[in-house]
């Protein structure tokens, strides 16, 4: 069922309300919206226009929620608080992880020792966080102090219905389950194809180390099958729970940690693959690919774990 504008508005307004008040306030807000829409319908206004006019008149749902809970919206003053907070959250989600990834990858490719990489990466991330917080806040303080806008409702970006968040995917639908099953079949098929035939035409060589067969790859197939079964369970339950998220995180670690260890021992990627495909610079290319693959595996595992716990939290 597609979410209506009213559904999206109520959900957006209630996301910052304490959970114990969410049901009552959500019902109260929805009843108020319905009454206003009914009044407009009674005056002969089309249903779609009536709904949009009522929701637009209510304004930014975060500001409405703050009024429900008597929560102040202040930076130095309330005028640009929501603009500041949304921009800061967005930058904090994007800039520090990319900075950490870039610094760590660059230092690893340069051959720096592990301790130096960790220390420098942590230092850079802390500096990035501090600078983001300071400079974003500083800019908004200046904008607010010297702004010529007349009222507190004159936000930098006027709120419209188009800014309502789209309904978030629960990760428990039929599409996710089928994707997991198809991914299992394709993944197993690709690995077997690589071991038996290979992906380089005319060259009988596999990308993955042949020594991984049968035990390491058999274990990977088992973990992949259990992960697919877990997705089926999630579909049957109808949502992610913290227990299911914990199991998924454990399976992710079971798959990724051995892969990273094998990669560090030059036992994951066939050491002869790159020297065969690229005779002149194969060794250097293989080293770079191994480092990038290691960062990719680690980043993918971290995101997979964060993602399932976020889905479980939203489902609560």
C-alpha positions in Angstrom: 0.0 0.0 0.0 1.4 3.4 -1.0 1.8 5.9 1.8 -0.4 9.1 1.4 0.9 12.6 2.0 -0.9 12.6 5.3 0.8 9.3 6.3 4.2 10.6 5.4 3.6 13.9 7.2 2.5 12.2 10.4 5.4 9.8 10.3 7.8 12.7 9.8 6.3 14.7 12.6 6.4 11.8 15.1 9.9 10.6 14.4 11.4 13.0 17.0 8.6 12.6 19.5 9.3 10.4 22.6 8.0 6.9 21.9 5.6 6.9 24.9 3.8 9.9 23.4 4.1 8.9 19.7 0.8 7.0 19.4 -1.4 9.5 21.1 0.1 12.6 19.5 0.1 10.8 16.1 -3.6 10.0 16.4 -4.3 13.6 17.6 -2.4 15.1 14.6 -4.1 12.8 12.1 -7.5 13.6 13.5 -6.8 17.3 13.2 -5.6 16.9 9.6 -8.7 14.9 8.7 -11.0 17.5 10.2 -9.4 20.3 8.3 -9.5 18.3 5.1 -13.1 17.5 5.6 -13.9 21.1 6.1 -12.3 22.0 2.8 -14.0 19.1 1.1 -17.3 20.4 2.4 -16.5 23.8 0.8 -16.1 22.0 -2.6 -12.4 21.8 -2.8 -10.9 18.8 -4.6 -9.5 16.1 -2.2 -5.9 16.2 -3.4 -5.7 20.0 -3.3 -7.4 20.0 0.1 -4.8 17.6 1.6 -1.8 19.5 0.2 -3.2 22.9 1.4 -3.8 21.6 4.9 -0.4 19.9 5.2 1.4 23.0 3.7 -0.4 25.2 6.2 0.8 23.0 9.1 4.4 23.7 8.0 7.6 21.9 8.8 6.7 18.6 10.6 9.9 18.8 12.8 8.9 22.3 14.0 5.3 21.1 14.6 6.7 18.1 16.7 8.9 20.5 18.7 5.8 22.5 19.6 4.0 19.3 20.7 6.8 18.4 23.1 7.8 21.9 24.2 11.3 21.3 22.7 13.1 24.5 21.9 14.8 24.8 18.5 17.8 27.1 19.1 21.2 27.6 17.8 21.8 31.1 18.8 18.1 31.7 18.0 15.4 29.5 16.5 15.3 31.0 13.0 17.8 28.7 11.2 18.0 25.9 13.8 16.5 23.2 11.5 18.5 24.2 8.5 21.7 24.1 10.6 20.9 20.7 12.2 19.9 19.0 8.9 23.1 20.2 7.1 25.3 19.2 10.0 23.9 15.7 10.3 24.2 15.2 6.6 27.9 16.3 6.6 28.7 14.2 9.6 27.3 11.1 7.9 29.3 11.8 4.7 32.6 13.6 5.3 34.3 11.8 8.3 33.8 8.2 6.9 35.1 9.3 3.5 38.0 11.1 5.1 38.9 8.0 7.2 38.6 5.8 4.2 40.8 8.0 2.0 43.5 8.6 4.6 43.7 4.9 5.5 43.8 3.7 1.9 46.4 6.3 0.9 48.7 5.4 3.8 48.3 1.7 3.2 49.2 2.0 -0.5 52.2 4.1 0.6 53.3 1.2 2.8 53.0 2.9 6.2 53.0 0.7 9.3 49.6 -0.3 10.8 50.0 1.7 14.0 50.8 4.9 12.1 47.7 4.3 9.8 45.4 3.9 12.8 46.7 6.8 14.7 46.7 9.2 11.7 43.2 8.1 10.6 41.7 8.6 14.1 43.4 12.0 14.4 42.2 13.1 11.0 38.6 12.0 11.7 38.5 13.9 15.0 39.8 17.0 13.3 37.3 16.7 10.6 34.4 16.3 13.1 35.6 19.3 15.1 36.1 21.5 12.0 32.7 20.5 10.6 30.9 21.3 13.8 32.7 24.6 14.3 32.6 26.0 10.8 29.0 25.0 10.0 27.8 26.5 13.2 29.9 29.6 12.7 28.5 30.2 9.3 24.9 29.9 10.5 25.7 32.2 13.4 26.8 34.9 10.9 23.8 34.3 8.7 21.4 34.6 11.5 23.0 37.7 13.0 23.2 39.6 9.8 20.2 38.2 8.0 17.6 40.7 6.7 14.8 38.2 6.8 11.9 39.6 8.8 10.5 36.7 10.7 11.6 33.5 12.4 9.6 31.5 9.8 11.8 32.7 6.9 14.1 29.6 6.7 17.0 29.5 4.3 15.2 26.8 2.3 11.4 27.3 2.6 9.7 24.1 3.6 7.5 22.3 1.0 5.7 19.0 0.8 8.4 17.8 -1.5 10.8 17.6 1.5 8.8 15.0 3.2 11.0 11.8 3.6 10.1 8.9 1.4 8.9 5.8 3.4 12.0 3.8 4.4 12.4 0.2 3.2 12.1 -2.3 6.0 14.3 -4.9 4.4 11.6 -7.5 5.2 9.7 -7.5 2.0 9.4 -10.2 -0.7 11.7 -8.3 -3.0 14.6 -8.4 -0.4 14.0 -12.1 0.1 14.1 -12.9 -3.6 17.1 -10.7 -4.1 18.9 -12.7 -1.4 18.0 -16.0 -3.0 19.1 -14.9 -6.4 22.3 -13.4 -5.0 23.1 -16.8 -3.4 22.6 -18.7 -6.7 24.5 -16.1 -8.7 27.3 -15.9 -6.1 27.8 -19.6 -5.8 27.6 -20.0 -9.6 30.2 -17.3 -10.2 32.7 -18.8 -7.7 32.3 -22.3 -9.1 32.7 -20.9 -12.7 35.9 -19.1 -11.6 37.3 -22.2 -10.1 36.4 -24.5 -13.0 36.6 -22.3 -16.1 37.9 -18.9 -15.1 36.8 -15.4 -16.4 39.8 -14.7 -18.7 39.1 -16.1 -22.2 41.9 -18.4 -23.4 43.7 -18.5 -20.0 43.1 -21.4 -17.6 43.5 -19.5 -14.4 41.1 -18.5 -11.6 40.8 -15.2 -9.8 40.4 -16.7 -6.4 43.2 -18.8 -5.0 42.7 -22.5 -6.0 43.8 -23.5 -2.5 40.5 -22.1 -1.1 38.7 -25.2 -2.5 37.0 -27.1 -0.9 37.1 -26.0 2.8 37.3 -22.3 2.7 34.8 -21.9 -0.2 32.6 -24.6 1.2 32.4 -22.6 4.4 31.6 -19.5 2.5 28.8 -21.3 0.7 27.4 -22.4 4.0 27.5 -18.9 5.5 25.8 -17.5 2.3 23.1 -20.1 2.6 22.5 -19.3 6.3 22.3 -15.6 5.5 19.7 -16.3 2.8 17.7 -18.5 5.2 17.9 -15.6 7.7 16.4 -13.3 5.1 13.5 -15.7 4.6 12.9 -15.7 8.4 12.9 -11.9 8.4 10.3 -12.0 5.6 8.1 -14.5 7.5 8.4 -12.5 10.7 7.6 -9.3 8.8 10.4 -7.2 10.3 14.0 -7.1 11.5 14.4 -7.7 15.2 17.5 -7.0 17.3 18.0 -10.7 17.7 17.9 -11.3 13.9 20.1 -8.2 13.4 22.6 -9.7 15.8 22.6 -13.0 14.0 23.1 -11.2 10.7 26.0 -9.2 12.1 27.7 -12.4 13.4 27.3 -14.0 10.0 28.8 -10.9 8.3 31.8 -11.1 10.7 32.2 -14.9 10.1 32.4 -14.2 6.3 34.5 -11.0 6.3 37.1 -11.6 9.0 38.5 -14.8 7.5 38.4 -13.1 4.0 40.5 -10.2 5.4 42.9 -12.6 7.1 43.3 -14.7 3.9 43.8 -11.5 1.9 46.6 -10.4 4.3 48.3 -13.8 3.8 48.0 -13.5 0.0 45.7 -16.6 0.0 42.4 -15.0 -1.1 43.3 -13.8 -4.6 45.3 -16.1 -6.8 48.9 -14.7 -6.7 49.5 -15.9 -10.3 46.4 -14.2 -11.7 47.7 -10.7 -12.3 51.2 -11.8 -13.3 49.6 -14.0 -15.9 47.1 -11.4 -17.2 49.5 -8.4 -16.9 53.0 -9.9 -17.3 54.9 -6.5 -16.9 53.2 -4.8 -14.0 51.1 -7.7 -12.6 52.7 -7.8 -9.2 52.2 -4.1 -8.5 48.6 -4.3 -9.8 47.9 -7.3 -7.7 49.1 -5.5 -4.5 47.0 -2.5 -5.2 43.9 -4.6 -6.0 44.4 -6.6 -2.7 44.6 -3.4 -0.6 41.5 -1.9 -2.3 39.7 -5.2 -2.0 40.5 -5.3 1.8 39.1 -1.9 2.3 36.0 -2.8 0.2 35.4 -5.9 2.3 35.8 -4.0 5.6 33.6 -1.1 4.5 30.9 -3.5 3.1 30.9 -5.5 6.3 30.6 -2.4 8.5 27.8 -1.0 6.5 25.9 -4.3 6.4 26.0 -4.5 10.2 25.0 -0.9 10.7 22.2 -1.3 8.1 20.5 -4.3 9.8 20.6 -2.7 13.2 19.1 0.5 11.8 16.3 -1.5 10.2 15.7 -3.3 13.5 15.6 0.0 15.4 13.1 1.5 13.0 10.9 -1.6 13.2 10.7 -1.2 17.0 
